[in-house]
Amino acid sequence: MKKTILSVFSFLFIGMGVKAQQLETTTFTVYGNCGMCERTIEGALGEKDGVTEADWDRETHQMTITYDPKKISIDEVKEKITAKGYDTDTHRATDKAYNGLPGCCKYERPETKE
Ligand SMILES: [Cu+2]
């Protein structure tokens, strides 16, 4: 009986190890300007979505995330950010979402390509 419990546990640990190895880290641009933006942008993503780390830099506008590609795609990550009103390098927030931002957060939007 004890042995069974032990092997179940070691299976769990092996499973966790494999999972940890499959996390990916990537960096992309998110437009924004202040500390409040930082909290909103980083807060748009959570561990329940498969994002274990999210860090946005106010100066460089670079967003670095560590995520589980089995749980979330980079497109979905960006959609969560644009839903809060922030444009990314490839995805654009709706005007409605952007207009809903507090005044201090109305960053200068990148020009549209079309
Ligand atoms: Cu802001």
Backbone and ligand atoms as CSV (ligand in chain L), in Angstrom:
chain,resi,resn,atom,element,x,y,z
A,1,MET,N,N,0.837,-1.216,0.000
A,1,MET,CA,C,0.000,0.000,0.000
A,1,MET,C,C,0.865,1.257,0.000
A,2,LYS,N,N,1.843,1.240,0.888
A,2,LYS,CA,C,2.739,2.394,0.945
A,2,LYS,C,C,3.440,2.618,-0.391
A,3,LYS,N,N,3.816,1.510,-0.981
A,3,LYS,CA,C,4.534,1.599,-2.261
A,3,LYS,C,C,3.663,2.248,-3.341
A,4,THR,N,N,2.392,1.898,-3.312
A,4,THR,CA,C,1.485,2.453,-4.324
A,4,THR,C,C,1.417,3.966,-4.185
A,5,ILE,N,N,1.272,4.401,-2.929
A,5,ILE,CA,C,1.185,5.845,-2.690
A,5,ILE,C,C,2.462,6.532,-3.170
A,6,LEU,N,N,3.574,5.913,-2.872
A,6,LEU,CA,C,4.855,6.486,-3.283
A,6,LEU,C,C,4.952,6.633,-4.795
A,7,SER,N,N,4.534,5.581,-5.499
A,7,SER,CA,C,4.674,5.661,-6.951
A,7,SER,C,C,3.703,6.678,-7.546
A,8,VAL,N,N,2.541,6.801,-6.912
A,8,VAL,CA,C,1.598,7.828,-7.381
A,8,VAL,C,C,2.249,9.195,-7.231
A,9,PHE,N,N,2.906,9.386,-6.095
A,9,PHE,CA,C,3.562,10.674,-5.857
A,9,PHE,C,C,4.698,10.934,-6.838
A,10,SER,N,N,5.476,9.895,-7.101
A,10,SER,CA,C,6.585,10.137,-8.019
A,10,SER,C,C,6.064,10.434,-9.423
A,11,PHE,N,N,4.927,9.845,-9.768
A,11,PHE,CA,C,4.309,10.155,-11.057
A,11,PHE,C,C,3.931,11.622,-11.120
A,12,LEU,N,N,3.344,12.090,-10.033
A,12,LEU,CA,C,2.944,13.497,-9.955
A,12,LEU,C,C,4.146,14.400,-10.144
A,13,PHE,N,N,5.230,14.052,-9.470
A,13,PHE,CA,C,6.424,14.897,-9.542
A,13,PHE,C,C,7.028,14.880,-10.941
A,14,ILE,N,N,7.042,13.724,-11.551
A,14,ILE,CA,C,7.567,13.636,-12.917
A,14,ILE,C,C,6.685,14.492,-13.830
A,15,GLY,N,N,5.368,14.373,-13.632
A,15,GLY,CA,C,4.429,15.153,-14.420
A,15,GLY,C,C,4.684,16.640,-14.285
A,16,MET,N,N,4.926,17.100,-13.061
A,16,MET,CA,C,5.180,18.508,-12.818
A,16,MET,C,C,6.488,18.946,-13.481
A,17,GLY,N,N,7.470,18.075,-13.439
A,17,GLY,CA,C,8.761,18.397,-14.036
A,17,GLY,C,C,8.641,18.605,-15.535
A,18,VAL,N,N,7.889,17.736,-16.169
A,18,VAL,CA,C,7.700,17.838,-17.616
A,18,VAL,C,C,6.972,19.127,-17.942
A,19,LYS,N,N,5.956,19.445,-17.147
A,19,LYS,CA,C,5.171,20.643,-17.358
A,19,LYS,C,C,6.056,21.895,-17.257
A,20,ALA,N,N,6.901,21.902,-16.249
A,20,ALA,CA,C,7.753,23.066,-16.042
A,20,ALA,C,C,8.695,23.288,-17.213
A,21,GLN,N,N,9.135,22.195,-17.817
A,21,GLN,CA,C,10.068,22.318,-18.924
A,21,GLN,C,C,9.411,22.855,-20.182
A,22,GLN,N,N,8.082,22.787,-20.246
A,22,GLN,CA,C,7.413,23.211,-21.475
A,22,GLN,C,C,6.963,24.653,-21.467
A,23,LEU,N,N,7.297,25.369,-20.422
A,23,LEU,CA,C,6.960,26.790,-20.393
A,23,LEU,C,C,7.839,27.532,-21.385
A,24,GLU,N,N,7.263,28.568,-21.979
A,24,GLU,CA,C,8.037,29.372,-22.916
A,24,GLU,C,C,8.035,30.827,-22.482
A,25,THR,N,N,9.114,31.511,-22.795
A,25,THR,CA,C,9.214,32.932,-22.475
A,25,THR,C,C,9.324,33.703,-23.775
A,26,THR,N,N,8.575,34.788,-23.868
A,26,THR,CA,C,8.625,35.587,-25.080
A,26,THR,C,C,8.446,37.067,-24.749
A,27,THR,N,N,8.898,37.910,-25.639
A,27,THR,CA,C,8.813,39.360,-25.437
A,27,THR,C,C,8.158,40.005,-26.651
A,28,PHE,N,N,7.248,40.944,-26.401
A,28,PHE,CA,C,6.621,41.692,-27.503
A,28,PHE,C,C,6.271,43.085,-26.999
A,29,THR,N,N,5.862,43.959,-27.906
A,29,THR,CA,C,5.568,45.339,-27.537
A,29,THR,C,C,4.112,45.519,-27.143
A,30,VAL,N,N,3.890,46.211,-26.037
A,30,VAL,CA,C,2.542,46.632,-25.643
A,30,VAL,C,C,2.620,48.136,-25.396
A,31,TYR,N,N,1.746,48.911,-26.059
A,31,TYR,CA,C,1.765,50.358,-25.891
A,31,TYR,C,C,1.029,50.766,-24.623
A,32,GLY,N,N,1.608,51.735,-23.926
A,32,GLY,CA,C,1.024,52.213,-22.687
A,32,GLY,C,C,1.928,53.296,-22.143
A,33,ASN,N,N,1.578,53.925,-20.998
A,33,ASN,CA,C,2.497,54.954,-20.516
A,33,ASN,C,C,2.778,55.042,-19.021
A,34,CYS,N,N,1.856,54.645,-18.160
A,34,CYS,CA,C,2.142,54.914,-16.749
A,34,CYS,C,C,2.098,53.666,-15.865
A,35,GLY,N,N,2.263,53.885,-14.583
A,35,GLY,CA,C,2.280,52.781,-13.627
A,35,GLY,C,C,0.944,52.060,-13.544
A,36,MET,N,N,-0.111,52.837,-13.785
A,36,MET,CA,C,-1.438,52.237,-13.766
A,36,MET,C,C,-1.593,51.302,-14.969
A,37,CYS,N,N,-1.051,51.749,-16.101
A,37,CYS,CA,C,-1.057,50.890,-17.299
A,37,CYS,C,C,-0.339,49.584,-16.973
A,38,GLU,N,N,0.792,49.726,-16.305
A,38,GLU,CA,C,1.603,48.557,-15.975
A,38,GLU,C,C,0.780,47.543,-15.182
A,39,ARG,N,N,0.070,48.042,-14.188
A,39,ARG,CA,C,-0.745,47.129,-13.369
A,39,ARG,C,C,-1.863,46.493,-14.192
A,40,THR,N,N,-2.487,47.298,-15.061
A,40,THR,CA,C,-3.587,46.762,-15.871
A,40,THR,C,C,-3.085,45.728,-16.873
A,41,ILE,N,N,-1.974,46.069,-17.527
A,41,ILE,CA,C,-1.437,45.170,-18.550
A,41,ILE,C,C,-0.986,43.845,-17.924
A,42,GLU,N,N,-0.222,43.971,-16.841
A,42,GLU,CA,C,0.261,42.743,-16.190
A,42,GLU,C,C,-0.896,41.979,-15.559
A,43,GLY,N,N,-1.889,42.727,-15.069
A,43,GLY,CA,C,-3.030,42.103,-14.400
A,43,GLY,C,C,-3.985,41.411,-15.360
A,44,ALA,N,N,-3.834,41.696,-16.670
A,44,ALA,CA,C,-4.722,41.084,-17.665
A,44,ALA,C,C,-4.463,39.586,-17.786
A,45,LEU,N,N,-3.301,39.163,-17.298
A,45,LEU,CA,C,-2.899,37.768,-17.448
A,45,LEU,C,C,-2.666,37.143,-16.082
A,46,GLY,N,N,-3.085,35.901,-15.945
A,46,GLY,CA,C,-2.893,35.247,-14.664
A,46,GLY,C,C,-2.495,33.796,-14.823
A,47,GLU,N,N,-2.191,33.193,-13.700
A,47,GLU,CA,C,-1.766,31.798,-13.743
A,47,GLU,C,C,-2.868,30.872,-14.227
A,48,LYS,N,N,-4.111,31.258,-13.955
A,48,LYS,CA,C,-5.214,30.405,-14.405
A,48,LYS,C,C,-5.304,30.381,-15.931
A,49,ASP,N,N,-4.769,31.402,-16.578
A,49,ASP,CA,C,-4.748,31.438,-18.041
A,49,ASP,C,C,-3.545,30.698,-18.607
A,50,GLY,N,N,-2.625,30.300,-17.744
A,50,GLY,CA,C,-1.432,29.627,-18.227
A,50,GLY,C,C,-0.232,30.557,-18.331
A,51,VAL,N,N,-0.376,31.759,-17.763
A,51,VAL,CA,C,0.742,32.705,-17.773
A,51,VAL,C,C,1.315,32.773,-16.362
A,52,THR,N,N,2.550,32.334,-16.201
A,52,THR,CA,C,3.125,32.282,-14.863
A,52,THR,C,C,3.853,33.568,-14.494
A,53,GLU,N,N,4.329,34.282,-15.505
A,53,GLU,CA,C,5.011,35.547,-15.222
A,53,GLU,C,C,4.683,36.560,-16.294
A,54,ALA,N,N,4.430,37.790,-15.869
A,54,ALA,CA,C,4.162,38.863,-16.825
A,54,ALA,C,C,4.839,40.120,-16.314
A,55,ASP,N,N,5.680,40.685,-17.130
A,55,ASP,CA,C,6.382,41.893,-16.715
A,55,ASP,C,C,6.419,42.887,-17.873
A,56,TRP,N,N,5.853,44.076,-17.620
A,56,TRP,CA,C,5.834,45.102,-18.659
A,56,TRP,C,C,6.736,46.259,-18.241
A,57,ASP,N,N,7.547,46.725,-19.161
A,57,ASP,CA,C,8.479,47.804,-18.872
A,57,ASP,C,C,7.932,49.129,-19.427
A,58,ARG,N,N,7.735,50.078,-18.523
A,58,ARG,CA,C,7.186,51.385,-18.882
A,58,ARG,C,C,8.037,52.146,-19.887
A,59,GLU,N,N,9.333,52.018,-19.761
A,59,GLU,CA,C,10.259,52.792,-20.597
A,59,GLU,C,C,10.344,52.220,-22.017
A,60,THR,N,N,10.500,50.920,-22.098
A,60,THR,CA,C,10.731,50.300,-23.409
A,60,THR,C,C,9.442,49.748,-24.036
A,61,HIS,N,N,8.350,49.679,-23.237
A,61,HIS,CA,C,7.073,49.119,-23.681
A,61,HIS,C,C,7.190,47.641,-24.049
A,62,GLN,N,N,8.199,47.004,-23.503
A,62,GLN,CA,C,8.368,45.581,-23.791
A,62,GLN,C,C,7.685,44.738,-22.722
A,63,MET,N,N,6.909,43.787,-23.192
A,63,MET,CA,C,6.206,42.866,-22.309
A,63,MET,C,C,6.911,41.520,-22.395
A,64,THR,N,N,7.307,40.993,-21.256
A,64,THR,CA,C,7.933,39.676,-21.238
A,64,THR,C,C,7.024,38.741,-20.460
A,65,ILE,N,N,6.653,37.650,-21.084
A,65,ILE,CA,C,5.800,36.694,-20.379
A,65,ILE,C,C,6.396,35.288,-20.417
A,66,THR,N,N,6.090,34.563,-19.372
A,66,THR,CA,C,6.399,33.140,-19.334
A,66,THR,C,C,5.051,32.432,-19.292
A,67,TYR,N,N,4.843,31.546,-20.253
A,67,TYR,CA,C,3.520,30.927,-20.362
A,67,TYR,C,C,3.605,29.470,-20.789
A,68,ASP,N,N,2.468,28.808,-20.628
A,68,ASP,CA,C,2.367,27.409,-21.020
A,68,ASP,C,C,1.644,27.357,-22.368
A,69,PRO,N,N,2.363,27.076,-23.448
A,69,PRO,CA,C,1.745,27.100,-24.776
A,69,PRO,C,C,0.628,26.074,-24.949
A,70,LYS,N,N,0.541,25.117,-24.024
A,70,LYS,CA,C,-0.554,24.144,-24.105
A,70,LYS,C,C,-1.854,24.750,-23.594
A,71,LYS,N,N,-1.723,25.778,-22.753
A,71,LYS,CA,C,-2.915,26.384,-22.157
A,71,LYS,C,C,-3.354,27.634,-22.895
A,72,ILE,N,N,-2.403,28.357,-23.440
A,72,ILE,CA,C,-2.743,29.637,-24.066
A,72,ILE,C,C,-1.785,29.911,-25.220
A,73,SER,N,N,-2.323,30.482,-26.287
A,73,SER,CA,C,-1.464,30.846,-27.413
A,73,SER,C,C,-1.075,32.308,-27.266
A,74,ILE,N,N,-0.069,32.716,-28.005
A,74,ILE,CA,C,0.378,34.096,-27.906
A,74,ILE,C,C,-0.708,35.033,-28.444
A,75,ASP,N,N,-1.500,34.556,-29.402
A,75,ASP,CA,C,-2.625,35.353,-29.900
A,75,ASP,C,C,-3.642,35.614,-28.798
A,76,GLU,N,N,-3.920,34.568,-28.025
A,76,GLU,CA,C,-4.886,34.718,-26.937
A,76,GLU,C,C,-4.359,35.653,-25.859
A,77,VAL,N,N,-3.057,35.574,-25.608
A,77,VAL,CA,C,-2.426,36.473,-24.630
A,77,VAL,C,C,-2.647,37.918,-25.074
A,78,LYS,N,N,-2.377,38.184,-26.351
A,78,LYS,CA,C,-2.505,39.547,-26.866
A,78,LYS,C,C,-3.959,40.007,-26.883
A,79,GLU,N,N,-4.867,39.077,-27.140
A,79,GLU,CA,C,-6.288,39.439,-27.118
A,79,GLU,C,C,-6.734,39.850,-25.725
A,80,LYS,N,N,-6.177,39.215,-24.708
A,80,LYS,CA,C,-6.519,39.581,-23.327
A,80,LYS,C,C,-6.019,40.989,-23.015
A,81,ILE,N,N,-4.884,41.338,-23.573
A,81,ILE,CA,C,-4.319,42.669,-23.342
A,81,ILE,C,C,-5.103,43.731,-24.118
A,82,THR,N,N,-5.432,43.433,-25.370
A,82,THR,CA,C,-6.186,44.416,-26.149
A,82,THR,C,C,-7.589,44.603,-25.576
A,83,ALA,N,N,-8.141,43.557,-24.950
A,83,ALA,CA,C,-9.463,43.679,-24.340
A,83,ALA,C,C,-9.470,44.735,-23.242
A,84,LYS,N,N,-8.301,45.002,-22.657
A,84,LYS,CA,C,-8.184,46.020,-21.605
A,84,LYS,C,C,-7.956,47.416,-22.194
A,85,GLY,N,N,-7.778,47.476,-23.518
A,85,GLY,CA,C,-7.601,48.777,-24.170
A,85,GLY,C,C,-6.189,49.065,-24.642
A,86,TYR,N,N,-5.316,48.086,-24.563
A,86,TYR,CA,C,-3.922,48.321,-24.941
A,86,TYR,C,C,-3.546,47.647,-26.257
A,87,ASP,N,N,-2.913,48.430,-27.122
A,87,ASP,CA,C,-2.462,47.895,-28.410
A,87,ASP,C,C,-1.169,47.118,-28.227
A,88,THR,N,N,-1.019,46.062,-28.999
A,88,THR,CA,C,0.256,45.333,-29.001
A,88,THR,C,C,0.866,45.471,-30.395
A,89,ASP,N,N,2.037,44.920,-30.592
A,89,ASP,CA,C,2.699,45.032,-31.896
A,89,ASP,C,C,1.861,44.439,-33.034
A,90,THR,N,N,1.052,43.423,-32.725
A,90,THR,CA,C,0.293,42.772,-33.797
A,90,THR,C,C,-1.226,42.872,-33.630
A,91,HIS,N,N,-1.694,43.142,-32.433
A,91,HIS,CA,C,-3.131,43.196,-32.185
A,91,HIS,C,C,-3.510,44.601,-31.703
A,92,ARG,N,N,-4.649,45.086,-32.185
A,92,ARG,CA,C,-5.077,46.424,-31.826
A,92,ARG,C,C,-6.347,46.367,-30.979
A,93,ALA,N,N,-6.373,47.195,-29.939
A,93,ALA,CA,C,-7.553,47.262,-29.083
A,93,ALA,C,C,-8.681,47.949,-29.846
A,94,THR,N,N,-9.921,47.678,-29.485
A,94,THR,CA,C,-11.035,48.389,-30.110
A,94,THR,C,C,-11.019,49.833,-29.606
A,95,ASP,N,N,-11.579,50.745,-30.384
A,95,ASP,CA,C,-11.648,52.150,-29.957
A,95,ASP,C,C,-12.431,52.249,-28.658
A,96,LYS,N,N,-13.441,51.418,-28.534
A,96,LYS,CA,C,-14.276,51.438,-27.337
A,96,LYS,C,C,-13.434,51.097,-26.096
A,97,ALA,N,N,-12.620,50.053,-26.204
A,97,ALA,CA,C,-11.776,49.652,-25.075
A,97,ALA,C,C,-10.753,50.740,-24.769
A,98,TYR,N,N,-10.164,51.312,-25.817
A,98,TYR,CA,C,-9.174,52.378,-25.619
A,98,TYR,C,C,-9.823,53.583,-24.960
A,99,ASN,N,N,-10.998,53.990,-25.446
A,99,ASN,CA,C,-11.678,55.167,-24.897
A,99,ASN,C,C,-12.113,54.974,-23.451
A,100,GLY,N,N,-12.209,53.725,-23.033
A,100,GLY,CA,C,-12.596,53.436,-21.660
A,100,GLY,C,C,-11.452,53.574,-20.667
A,101,LEU,N,N,-10.258,53.796,-21.156
A,101,LEU,CA,C,-9.101,53.934,-20.258
A,101,LEU,C,C,-9.175,55.258,-19.504
A,102,PRO,N,N,-8.651,55.289,-18.271
A,102,PRO,CA,C,-8.588,56.559,-17.554
A,102,PRO,C,C,-7.716,57.552,-18.322
A,103,GLY,N,N,-7.972,58.855,-18.145
A,103,GLY,CA,C,-7.249,59.894,-18.881
A,103,GLY,C,C,-5.741,59.736,-18.861
A,104,CYS,N,N,-5.176,59.440,-17.705
A,104,CYS,CA,C,-3.715,59.347,-17.597
A,104,CYS,C,C,-3.158,58.177,-18.394
A,105,CYS,N,N,-4.018,57.256,-18.724
A,105,CYS,CA,C,-3.550,56.054,-19.422
A,105,CYS,C,C,-3.730,56.139,-20.928
A,106,LYS,N,N,-4.308,57.235,-21.411
A,106,LYS,CA,C,-4.533,57.337,-22.863
A,106,LYS,C,C,-3.205,57.588,-23.574
A,107,TYR,N,N,-2.534,56.514,-23.774
A,107,TYR,CA,C,-1.214,56.534,-24.429
A,107,TYR,C,C,-1.357,56.887,-25.900
A,108,GLU,N,N,-0.257,57.237,-26.501
A,108,GLU,CA,C,-0.252,57.543,-27.929
A,108,GLU,C,C,-0.302,56.237,-28.699
A,109,ARG,N,N,-1.312,56.069,-29.497
A,109,ARG,CA,C,-1.477,54.799,-30.206
A,109,ARG,C,C,-0.557,54.726,-31.418
A,110,PRO,N,N,-0.089,53.542,-31.717
A,110,PRO,CA,C,0.727,53.405,-32.925
A,110,PRO,C,C,-0.169,53.609,-34.142
A,111,GLU,N,N,0.402,54.064,-35.231
A,111,GLU,CA,C,-0.399,54.294,-36.427
A,111,GLU,C,C,-0.844,52.974,-37.024
A,112,THR,N,N,-2.036,52.976,-37.588
A,112,THR,CA,C,-2.525,51.749,-38.225
A,112,THR,C,C,-1.802,51.565,-39.554
A,113,LYS,N,N,-1.657,50.318,-39.913
A,113,LYS,CA,C,-0.914,50.023,-41.149
A,113,LYS,C,C,-1.752,50.317,-42.385
A,114,GLU,N,N,-3.094,50.124,-42.269
A,114,GLU,CA,C,-3.931,50.385,-43.457
A,114,GLU,C,C,-4.336,51.859,-43.523
L,1,CU,CU,CU,-1.635,54.368,-17.455
